[in-house]
Amino acid sequence: MAIDDGFTLKKLEVFLAFMQLGNMPKVSERLSYSVVSVHRALHSLEQAVGCPLFKLDGRKLIPLQTAYALAEHAQRALHEAEEGVRRAREIAGLSAPRLKVGSLYSLTTRTMPPLLVRMKLRNSALDIDLTLGSNRLLLEQLREGRLDAIVIALSEPVDDDQLRAVPLFEDSIFFAVPADSPYARRTSLDLAEVRNEKFVCLEDDFATAASFQQAFRRAGYEPQVAMRVGDIFSLTNLISGGVGYSLLPGRMESFNPRVRLIPLVPPYTSQQIITLLMLRRREGDAHLVTLAEECRRLAVLGGT
């Protein structure tokens, strides 16, 4: 099917901004366009697509299901176009090379800083974008090509022909308590002892949330969760403030001195494998080769 001449990347950019912000003045402010230009771009894109994308509700423009369908694919199309331009300029020597790396929040305490410093020492012209998120989000962005590589936590070695994995180190899961807790001086802990306690945990997309759920399945009961949060630093601070207990990986031990990590007794012990992942079809890219080499170096040193 031929694409109408009125279907342009600029109009897609305006459309996606509107889908995100839901407000023409906000789109105008973000893109430095007039509100009239924003309205004109949305209207002409609708004409180019050949079907209604919005309905009027008073003075508000409401996206239809057709708009959500277009947005799902338009985001990838715009990203691929931007990436193509960036890559062409890089080959032509008109821009600095750029590496887009994803990581878990918890790995910024010790693992990612030395890794990124080593990458810059090996190539000072290399620009590195670091994206933080959950396992699910980072894997999704890697598969879509929005990230070049990710460093995440796995419960078992990766089994995917499309991915190349470089393990860095294993990290154990601990019972996390405030420093003034009655459990703080314990040398080990059985989850059966804390059945009646309150807990806080991460949202389901995170690797440590999966470790949390797995441990309590083994314990045979559903923990009383007082609060769920979207990053491990907030979780650690909630623990230190006495909001509830939780499970944390050992790499968080140095983040908050008011939190103690107590080893779990079998069968509740578990490990996370901190792993570099990249698409196998891109593992020969020079910057990814360097990144893999530095990850192997960190693995030899123990990962931290």
Secondary structure, DSSP 8 states (H G I E B T S, - for coil): ----TT--HHHHHHHHHHHHH--HHHHHHHHT--HHHHHHHHHHHHHHHTS--EEEETTEEEE-HHHHHHHHHHHHHHHHHHHHHHHHHHHTTSS--EEEEEE-GGGGTTTHHHHHHHHHHH-TT-EEEEEE--HHHHHHHHHTTS-SEEEEEESS----TTEEEEEEEEEEEEEEEETTSTTTT-S-B-GGGGTTSEEEEE-TTSHHHHHHHHHHHHHTS--EEEEEESSHHHHHHHHHTTS-BEEEEGGGTTT-TTEEEEEB-TTS--EEEEEEEEEGGGTTSHHHHHHHHHHHHHHHHT--
